[in-house]
Amino acid sequence: MPRAGALKQILRSLTVAELRSVRREYCPRVTEYDGDKSAFVERIRRSLKRSMDDGECSYGDLVETIRDELSSDGPERVTTRIRHVLNEVEISSNAGRESSRSVREGWICSEIFQGLRYRLADRPYEIEQEATFGRSSVDLLVSHVREDRQYVVEVKLAGSYSSRERLLSQLRKYRKKVPNLKRSFVLMVAERERDLPENKESVAHVVTEAEGEPKTEVVLKPPSDLRY
């Protein structure tokens, strides 16, 4: 059976909630569900086919993601656990305030590293900080010890414009360099209210652009979430 036909059959078998998850993860520019499931399936199918034709994702990766990431919303999902760590990590706004951006981001990565070790203690995953792929390195890498699954966590301080500017190029580089990348997470930390300007160079604009990248999810932690 042609892949396009098989892909459409898979999409038709999903619930609307699961289809919306596929849209969010793989094709966020596709028009949201408007009550017509068949039309929604077709929009997603066309977008996914373009991504596969462009080499942004493979048919096998897509099927595996649907099976492993979308079939259950239970606490065993590694993506759910990573998301919980990023949302719940306690970051002191005072720690390392006088240090350089890279030092502060490194400190935050260490906090997340400890949180991931705790959350994944009963699961067959390894967590590595500053994992290197040639000349590229990622802040945190979560790898399944037996299966080909890897997840990247990137930390950015919202107040550093130059750091934010590099985010898209980093995410694209990781998709090429990390061999079994299933999902990239970005934790954007705003230490002060003035780190959240309302203009075309704003954090919100950067977050929107990053979430438009395939298999990418952004968690924005505003100053109100910081621990003083």
C-alpha positions as CSV (number, residue, x, y, z in Angstrom):
1,M,0.0,0.0,0.0
2,P,1.4,3.5,-0.8
3,R,2.7,5.4,2.2
4,A,0.3,8.3,1.7
5,G,-2.6,5.8,1.9
6,A,-1.1,4.1,5.0
7,L,-0.5,7.5,6.6
8,K,-4.1,8.6,6.0
9,Q,-5.4,5.3,7.5
10,I,-3.3,5.9,10.6
11,L,-4.5,9.5,11.0
12,R,-8.1,8.4,10.5
13,S,-7.7,6.0,13.4
14,L,-6.7,8.7,15.9
15,T,-9.1,10.7,18.1
16,V,-9.5,14.4,17.5
17,A,-7.4,15.0,20.6
18,E,-4.6,12.9,19.2
19,L,-4.8,14.6,15.9
20,R,-4.5,17.9,17.6
21,S,-1.4,16.6,19.3
22,V,0.1,15.6,16.0
23,R,-0.7,19.0,14.6
24,R,0.9,20.7,17.5
25,E,4.1,18.6,17.4
26,Y,4.6,18.2,13.6
27,C,2.6,20.8,11.7
28,P,1.6,23.8,14.0
29,R,0.9,26.0,10.9
30,V,-2.0,23.7,9.9
31,T,-5.4,25.2,10.6
32,E,-6.9,23.9,13.8
33,Y,-9.8,21.5,14.1
34,D,-13.0,23.2,13.1
35,G,-15.5,20.3,13.5
36,D,-14.7,18.5,10.3
37,K,-12.5,15.6,11.2
38,S,-12.0,14.4,7.6
39,A,-10.8,17.8,6.4
40,F,-8.6,18.1,9.5
41,V,-7.0,14.7,8.7
42,E,-6.4,15.7,5.1
43,R,-4.7,19.0,6.1
44,I,-2.4,17.2,8.5
45,R,-1.7,14.4,6.0
46,R,-0.6,17.0,3.3
47,S,1.6,18.8,5.8
48,L,3.2,15.6,7.1
49,K,3.8,14.4,3.5
50,R,5.6,17.6,2.7
51,S,7.8,17.2,5.8
52,M,8.7,13.7,4.8
53,D,9.5,14.7,1.2
54,D,11.7,17.5,2.6
55,G,13.5,15.0,4.9
56,E,12.4,16.8,8.1
57,C,10.9,13.5,9.4
58,S,10.6,9.9,8.2
59,Y,7.5,7.8,7.9
60,G,9.0,5.3,10.5
61,D,9.7,8.1,13.0
62,L,6.2,9.5,12.6
63,V,4.5,6.1,13.1
64,E,6.7,5.4,16.2
65,T,6.0,8.8,17.6
66,I,2.2,8.3,17.2
67,R,2.5,4.9,18.9
68,D,4.8,5.8,21.7
69,E,4.0,9.4,22.5
70,L,0.3,9.8,21.6
71,S,-1.3,6.5,22.4
72,S,-1.3,7.2,26.2
73,D,-1.4,10.2,28.4
74,G,-0.3,8.3,31.4
75,P,2.6,9.2,33.8
76,E,5.0,6.6,32.2
77,R,5.5,8.8,29.1
78,V,9.0,10.2,29.2
79,T,7.8,13.4,27.5
80,T,5.3,13.9,30.3
81,R,8.0,13.5,32.9
82,I,10.4,15.9,31.2
83,R,7.5,18.4,30.9
84,H,6.7,18.1,34.6
85,V,10.3,18.7,35.6
86,L,10.6,21.8,33.4
87,N,7.3,23.2,34.8
88,E,8.0,22.3,38.4
89,V,11.8,23.1,38.7
90,E,12.4,25.7,41.4
91,I,14.8,28.4,40.2
92,S,16.2,30.9,42.6
93,S,16.5,34.3,40.9
94,N,19.3,35.2,43.2
95,A,21.6,32.3,42.5
96,G,24.4,33.3,40.1
97,R,22.8,36.7,39.5
98,E,26.2,38.4,39.3
99,S,27.6,35.6,37.2
100,S,27.7,35.4,33.4
101,R,24.8,34.2,31.3
102,S,26.5,30.9,30.6
103,V,27.1,30.2,34.3
104,R,23.5,31.0,35.2
105,E,22.2,28.8,32.4
106,G,24.6,26.0,33.5
107,W,23.3,26.3,37.1
108,I,19.7,26.0,35.8
109,C,20.7,22.9,33.8
110,S,22.1,21.3,36.9
111,E,18.8,21.8,38.7
112,I,16.9,20.2,35.8
113,F,19.5,17.4,35.7
114,Q,18.7,16.5,39.3
115,G,15.0,16.7,38.6
116,L,15.2,14.4,35.6
117,R,17.3,11.9,37.6
118,Y,14.5,11.8,40.2
119,R,11.6,11.6,37.8
120,L,13.2,8.9,35.6
121,A,14.8,6.8,38.4
122,D,12.5,3.9,37.6
123,R,12.9,4.1,33.9
124,P,15.7,2.9,31.6
125,Y,17.0,6.4,30.6
126,E,20.4,8.1,31.0
127,I,20.7,11.8,31.5
128,E,23.8,13.6,30.3
129,Q,24.7,17.3,30.7
130,E,26.6,19.1,28.0
131,A,26.4,16.1,25.6
132,T,28.7,16.7,22.6
133,F,28.1,15.8,19.0
134,G,31.1,16.9,17.0
135,R,31.4,20.7,17.5
136,S,27.8,20.9,18.7
137,S,26.7,20.3,22.3
138,V,23.3,20.2,23.9
139,D,22.5,21.4,27.4
140,L,20.8,18.1,28.5
141,L,20.3,14.8,26.7
142,V,17.9,12.1,27.8
143,S,18.6,8.7,26.1
144,H,16.9,5.4,26.4
145,V,19.5,2.8,27.3
146,R,18.2,0.1,24.9
147,E,16.1,1.8,22.3
148,D,16.9,4.5,19.8
149,R,15.2,7.4,21.6
150,Q,16.8,10.7,22.6
151,Y,15.3,13.9,23.9
152,V,17.1,17.3,24.1
153,V,16.5,20.0,26.8
154,E,17.8,23.5,26.0
155,V,17.9,26.3,28.6
156,K,17.7,30.0,27.6
157,L,17.6,33.1,29.7
158,A,15.0,35.4,28.2
159,G,17.0,38.5,29.1
160,S,19.9,37.6,26.7
161,Y,18.9,38.7,23.2
162,S,22.0,37.1,21.6
163,S,21.3,33.8,23.3
164,R,17.7,33.8,22.1
165,E,18.7,34.7,18.5
166,R,20.8,31.5,18.3
167,L,17.9,29.3,19.4
168,L,16.4,28.5,16.0
169,S,19.7,27.6,14.4
170,Q,20.6,25.4,17.5
171,L,17.3,23.5,17.3
172,R,17.8,22.9,13.6
173,K,21.4,21.8,14.2
174,Y,20.3,19.3,16.9
175,R,17.8,17.7,14.5
176,K,20.7,17.0,12.2
177,K,23.4,16.1,14.8
178,V,21.5,14.1,17.4
179,P,21.0,10.7,15.7
180,N,17.7,9.5,17.4
181,L,16.1,12.8,18.4
182,K,12.4,12.4,19.2
183,R,11.7,15.7,20.9
184,S,13.4,19.0,21.7
185,F,12.3,21.0,24.8
186,V,13.2,24.6,25.5
187,L,13.0,26.1,28.9
188,M,12.9,29.9,28.6
189,V,13.5,31.6,31.9
190,A,12.5,35.3,32.4
191,E,14.3,36.6,35.5
192,R,12.7,40.1,35.3
193,E,9.5,41.6,34.0
194,R,11.6,43.8,31.6
195,D,12.9,40.5,30.0
196,L,9.4,40.2,28.4
197,P,9.1,43.2,26.1
198,E,6.2,43.7,23.7
199,N,7.9,44.1,20.3
200,K,9.0,42.1,17.3
201,E,12.2,40.9,19.1
202,S,10.2,39.9,22.2
203,V,10.4,36.6,24.0
204,A,6.9,35.7,22.9
205,H,8.0,36.1,19.2
206,V,11.0,33.8,19.8
207,V,8.8,31.3,21.6
208,T,6.3,31.3,18.7
209,E,9.1,30.8,16.2
210,A,10.6,27.9,18.2
211,E,7.3,26.2,18.6
212,G,7.0,26.3,14.8
213,E,9.9,24.0,14.5
214,P,9.2,20.2,14.2
215,K,9.1,18.2,17.4
216,T,9.8,21.2,19.6
217,E,8.1,22.3,22.8
218,V,8.8,25.5,24.8
219,V,8.1,26.0,28.5
220,L,8.2,29.7,29.5
221,K,8.9,30.4,33.1
222,P,8.0,34.0,34.0
223,P,9.4,35.9,37.0
224,S,6.3,35.1,39.0
225,D,7.4,31.4,39.0
226,L,10.9,32.1,40.4
227,R,11.8,31.3,44.0
228,Y,13.2,34.2,45.9
